[in-house]
């Protein structure tokens, strides 16, 4: 099954002004990479969202979320959000905001690279670059999506 082009276009509009985002076709769908790391995409008719592996169980308790499973083995840290969960611009912005904020933390990658650098086995350029370029836009998404009601403002 091909991926939902309308959802892909909505996602492009959400990510249009976020620096460091690149679009790639993969897994029979489309993915958006933030500074080289896949963070969100479209798989069939669902939004594919990357989050911290230990947040998977909590995310699956949300309405319209299901396991992302391409090979028969569920992928920890990946969730599919069905069409009903991203029907409005605000609900899509909320999911995009969550994944951008989560992916900018890089799940401990910074700590790992710092440790390798201290041992003389790796570059530290990751610290200066990467998410720092996208921080302002991500901060905006997170602020917009952190209202007390848990809803995102449709205009941000």
Beta strands, then each sheet from edge to edge (+ up, - down):
strand 1: 21-26
strand 2: 29-34
strand 3: 37-43
strand 4: 46-50
strand 5: 65-67
strand 6: 78-81
sheet 1: 1+ 2- 3+ 4- 6+ 5-
end
